[in-house]
Amino acid sequence: MKKIFGFVAIAAVLGFAGFSVQAHAATGKTLYQTSCAACHGANATGGVGPNIVGRSAKNVADAIKDVPMMAGLKGTITNADEKAIGDYLQSLKK
Ligand code: HEC
């Protein structure tokens, strides 16, 4: 019974991506893995770039504007993406 419930819960999260806070963080995670993990590490704890666990959407927006190594992200990452990534980075703190 427990197993069936788990399966339904996962299907619900996948099926309604974009309609819940949890799915929002999942989108941020995907964006992070695609655009940021190479420099900031798989878990945002740092690599070429610093540890950015807990950073906000504004921190992300400022960094894209100001950090020379991140200039390539300008025009790729939208305001909504910055918000999703910020939510994801803050979710890593808990
Ligand atoms: C090409 C490598 C690279 C990529 C890709 C990259 N960053 Fe960075 N990032 C850096 C470096 C290097 C710094 C540090 C710059 C400095 O301290 O002057 C930095 C700094 C930051 C900071 C500021 C950290 C602080 O301590 O103030 C944030 C926030 C950040 N990055 C977020 C992101 C996010 C989110 C992405 C993906 C959308 C991303 N970065 C992609 C290299 C990268």
Boltz pocket constraint, residues with backbone or C-beta under 6 A from the ligand:
constraints:
  - pocket:
      binder: B
      contacts: [[A, 31], [A, 32], [A, 35], [A, 36], [A, 37], [A, 38], [A, 39], [A, 40], [A, 48], [A, 49], [A, 50], [A, 51], [A, 52], [A, 55], [A, 56], [A, 59], [A, 60], [A, 63], [A, 67], [A, 69], [A, 70], [A, 73], [A, 77], [A, 85]]
      max_distance: 6.0
